[in-house]
Amino acid sequence: MRECERTSTAPEGEDSRLREEVEVSPMAAAQDSNEISYLLPPNRKDWEEKGVPNFVYRQKELLEGIQWPRTAPSLLDRTPRSRFDSALCAAWRQRMELGLFRYRLGELQTQTLPGVVGFVAQLNVERGVQRRRPQNIWSVRQAFDPEQFNFNKIRPGEVLFRLLREPDLPGALQQEDILVMINVSPLEWGHVLLVPEPTQGLPQRLLPAALRAGVEAVLLSSHPGFRVGFNSLGGLASVNHLHLHGYYLAHRLPVEGAPSKPLDPGGRLHLLQALPAPGFLFYTSGPGPDLEALIGRVCRATDYLTDHEIAHNLFVTRGAPPGKTSPSSALTGIRVILWARKSSFGVKEGEAFNVALCELAGHLPIKTSQDFDSLTEAAALALIRDCLLPPAQAEEVQAALVAMIAQDEQ
């Protein structure tokens, strides 16, 4: 199974025709009349009237036991897609055909940097040039500003569907609407944003309902490389309106199996010590009460960081249990990795990449061909280390989170 099956890049004239005529993928004709369609109607004038379709999922659709193929990653092509993957990829691909993105994403040059880390570097020149300039951010705790760009101002057609849990799932009473929409400057195919009801005007501060949706989106996918992440303000979030990122990457990343050591007697908080960067590891084997407890612990940790004006990044991936693991360990559950870091406001020009959620996890979107050809593991690690907290402050944060976990257990 490809992340989202790529269509061939259309010639410039054909791409223009797609935008002008709003031609819909032939798959629309194959849609079962009894199924919900996540595709836009042929006439652009009907897009707003169509409304946002609901993607309602059941407990049994939260998948466990998803693994990487033991041989070639190309075997993913033969893996059956989940209903979630099918809906997301079909709708996302159609929006690409219709020209709703800032650029047309083709196959990205990809390489694994030589060295011990296993950095996955990808050349994505268009994102470096075409993406929206970051907002004027000056504080991790900055309030939402309706005058700046936010997700109430997106164009009709950018929303793929509304993600809803069936009422019988645990925690459903606290459920909020989560809109799944395209990221118009995609990192990779299938790059989406998970946005709690935009009209609430929530600032970029992680909330339990948003994190739950992100973790369950990972569980809804049958692709081991569908990951979700969060950038705080000061952690390179470019829009101060609550959102998470989700995207497919058909490569293992270092954080999936990086070894860790426990920081509390109950094993609820671990420290990833391996490269590319030390981080706090939260783990659950799957859906259920343990997952709800994990969501609560993670959000209390991010609340502490936000309240103390400490920027942070978060990454959700299928991964190995804590302890002495290896890069090839089985993906037995869900890893949530949290990095506290120095605040960085705005985009640093002239660097090979900017350090945010995917870079800390080992995925490096590179801005220029020159940097893609010349980047070394040592240079990548130096850029990442420059964004980490000084040792004394890192130890202070670790002590505070350990104390918070201990208090929870009382």
N, C-alpha and C positions, 0 to 999 in steps of 0.2 A: 504494500500500500504506500503510494507516494503521499507526502504530507498533504498536499492538495494537488491533484493531477494538473500539471502545467499545460496550458495551451501554447502552441507555437506563437512566437512574437509576430504580430501582424505587421505588414509593411505600413509605412506612414499613412498612405492613402486609405488603406483598409481600416486602420485604427481610427482615422478621422471619420470614416463612414459609420463605424460602430457608435461613435459619440453622437453623430448627427441623427442617425436613424434609430438609435437606441435598440439595436437588434438584440434579441434575447437568445441565449444559448439554446441549441436544439433540445437539450435535456428537458426544457420546460414542457415540450410536447409529450415526453415520456412520463411525466409526473402522473402518478395514480390519482384519479379524480377524487378518491376518498381521502387522500393524504393532504396535509397542510403544505402549501407551497411557500418556500422561503425565497422564491425568485420574484423579481419585480415584473409587473405587467409590461407588455410591449410599448404602450404609450406612456411617455414620461409624465403627461398630465394626470395620469391615474395613480402615480406613486404615493402622493399624500393620502388620497382616498383609500388606498389599500390598507393602511394602518400597519401596525407592527405585529407580525404573527407570533404566537406563543410557542415556545419549545418546552413542553411539559415532560419531565423525566421521572422515572420511577426508581425505587430503591434497587431493584435488580439490575438497573443499567449502570450502577456504579461498579466498575470492573476491577477485579483483583487478578493478580497473577500475570499481568502483561509483562513480556520480556523482550529484550533485543534478540534478533536471530543469532544463532551461534556462529554462523558463517558470514556471508555477505549481507550488508545492510539492504541490498537490492531485494532481498527476500521479503522486505516490508511491503513491496508491491503486491504480494500475493495474500497478505493478511486482510481478512474481511474488515471493512470499516464498521465502526459503530454507527448507530443512528445519529449521534451527535456529530461525528466526523463527516458523515454524508451531508447533513444539513449545512454545517458550517462551510465545508469546501465547495459545495455546489453554489451557495449564495455568494461566497467570497469570490469565486472564479467569475461568476456572472458580472459582479461589480467591476472586476478588473477589465473584462471585455467591454464594458460600457464606459470606461474611461473615468471612473469616479475617484481614482487615486491620483496623486500628484505625479506619478511616473509609472510606466509599464514595467513590471518586474519580470525579468527573464531568469534563466539559470544563473546562479551566482557562483563565481569561481570560489572554490573552497579548498583549504589545505589544513593539515594538522602540523603545527609548528614542531620541528625537532626539539626534543628535550624530555624532561621527566613529567611535566605537567599534563601535556596533551591538549594544549590550546587548539580550539577549532576557529580558524580565521577565515572570514568571508569578505570578498571585495564587494562593497555596496556603495559605489560612487554617487549614485542618484540620491540616496538618502542623505549623504553628507551635504549635497548641494541644494536639494529641493525641499527638505523638511521645513516645517514652520519654525520661525525663530522662537526661542523660549520666552516666556513671559518675564516681566520684571519681578523677580522673586528676591526677597531679602531676609526671610525668616522661615524656619521650619514650621512655625505655628501661625503663618499668615492666614488671614481670613479670606473667604471666597469673595471675589470681586465680580459682580455680574456685568460690569462694563468691559472686562477683558474677555478674550476668546474663551468660550466654554462649550460644553456639549449640548447646550440648548440651541446653539447657533449652527449646527451642522446641516448639510444639505439633505433633502429627502432622498432616500435610497441608501444612505450610509449605514443605517441600522439593519442588521441581518435578522434578528429575532429577539424576543424577550425570553430569558431563561427562568423557568419556574419549576419549583419542586412540587411533587404531589403532596397533598395535605397530610398523608399518613407517614411522611418521613420525619425523623426526629428533628425538633427545632423549627418545624414548619410555621408555628405561630409567630416566630420572629422574622419570617421571610419578608424580603423586600424585592421589588422588581429590579432585575438586573438586565440591562440592555447590552446585547452583544453587537458591536459595530466595528466597521473596518478601521484600521489605522491607515490613514491616507498616505503615510510615508512608511511603508512596511519594511521591517528588517528581513523578513522571509515570507514565503507563501503561507497564507492562512493567518497572518498577523492581525489580531483583533484586540479591541479594548472591551473590558467588562466594566460597565458603568452603572452604579446604583441610580435609581430614578433621578434623572438630571435636574428636574424642576425643584428638587430639594436644595440645590445649591450647596452641596457638601464640599468642604475644602479637601485637599489631598492629605488626609489623615486616615490611616487604615481603621476600618470598622469590622466587627465580627461577621456581619452579613455579607460584606464584600469578600472577605477572606474565605468564608465558607463556600461562596459561589466559585471562587478561584480554585480551591482544592477539589471541589466536586466536578468542575470542568475537566481537571486532569484525570479524575477517575472515570468520567464519561467517555474519554477517548480511548480507543484501542491501539493508539500509536504511542510507543514508549517515549517518543521525542516531543510530545505535546507538553509544553511547560507554561507556567504562569508566574508572573512577577509583579513587584510593586517598587516604585521609586518614590521616596519621600521628597518634599520640598528640600532643596539643598542637596538632595541625592540624585539630581539631574531630572526630576520631574519637570516637564516643560509646560504643563497646564495645571493650574491650581483648581482642579475640579476632580473629585474622587474617581479614580479609575485604576484598573489593573491591566497588565498586558498578558496576552496569550499568543503563543505561536508554535509552529512545528519546526523541528530541526532534526534531520535524520542522522544524528551523530550522538554518541555517548559524550557526556561531559564529566570533567573531573569530580564535581561535587556529588555525583550519584553514588559513588562508592568510596569516597574519601574517608579514611579512618578518623575516629573521634575518641575523646575521653569524657566520662561523666563528670558533671560539675555538682551534682546533688545526689544524695544517697538513693533517692527514688528513681534515678535515671530519666528524669523528665526534661533535663537540659544537658546538652553535651556541647563540647567545644571541638569544632573542626580545626585541626592543626595543620593539615596539609595545604600545599599551594593549590590555587593561586592566592588565597587570602584566608586568614583565620576567621571563623564565623560561628555563630550560635546555631546549633542543630536541634530542631524539634522533630519528632518522628511518631508516626502512627502506622499500624499495620493495615488500616482500612476504615471503612465507614463504621459508625456506631458511637457509643458514649466516649470512647477514647479520642475520636476525632473532634467531638464537641469540646472536650477538655483541652485538647491541643490548640484549638482556635482561640479559646479564652486565654491561655497562657501566652500565645504569640501576641495577641492584641494588648495584653497588659504590658508586655515588653516594649512594643512599639509606642504605647502611651507614655511609658517612662522616658523613652528616647525623645519623643516629641516634646513632652513637658520640660525636658532639660535642654531643649534646643540642639539636639544631636541628630544629624542627618543619618539616613539609613536606607538600605536596599534589602529586598526580600525575594526569594526564589523558591518556587514550588515545583517539585519534580518527583517522579517515581524514583525510588532509590533503595539502597541496602539498609538494613538496621544499623544502629550505632555500634561502635566497637571497632575491632580489628578487621576491617574489610579491605577490599581491593577494587581497582577500576572495573574488574570483570565480575564483581559480585552480583548475585541475583537481585532483581528489583522486587523486594518483598513487601514494600509499603510506600508511604509518602514521606518524603523529606521536605521540611520547610527550613530554609537556611536564612538567617538574619545577620546582616553585617551592619555594625555601627561604623561610621566613617566621618571624615572631615566634611564640612559643608562646602559645596561648590555651586556658585550661582552663575548661570550663563554657560555657554559652550566655549571651551578652550580651543581656539583656532591653532592650527599648525601641528596638532598632535595626531598620531595615527588613529587613535580611538578615544572616546570619552568613557570614563569608568562609571557604569551603572549596573543594573541587575544582571544583565547577561554577561558582561565582561567579568564580573566577580565570580560568576559560575563557570567561566572558561570559554565562553563564546565571544569572539572578537569581530564585530563588524568594522571593517577597515574602510577609510574614506578615499584613499588614493591608490592607484596602481603602484606607484613608487614605494609607498609604505607596505603594501601587500607583498611586494617582491623582496623587500629588505628586512622586514620585521623579524626579530629574533625573540626567543623565549625570555632572555635576560632583559631585553628592552621592554617587553610587555609587562614583566613582573615589576620593573622599576616604575612604570606608569601607575600600576595598581597600588604599589606600596606608598606612593606619594599621596594617595587619597585616604589612607588608613589613619586611624586615631593614633596619637603618640602613645607609647607603651603605658605611661602612668595613667592616662585617661582611659585607655582600654581596660586596664585592671580595675579601675573604679567602676566602670560600667558592668564588668563581669561580676564583681562583688554585689552590686545592686540587684542584678537579675537573679543571682543565686539566692539572695535574701528574699526576693519577691516570691520565688518558687517555694522556699521553705515556709513562708507565711501562708501560702496557699494550702500547704499540706496540714496545717494546724487545725 
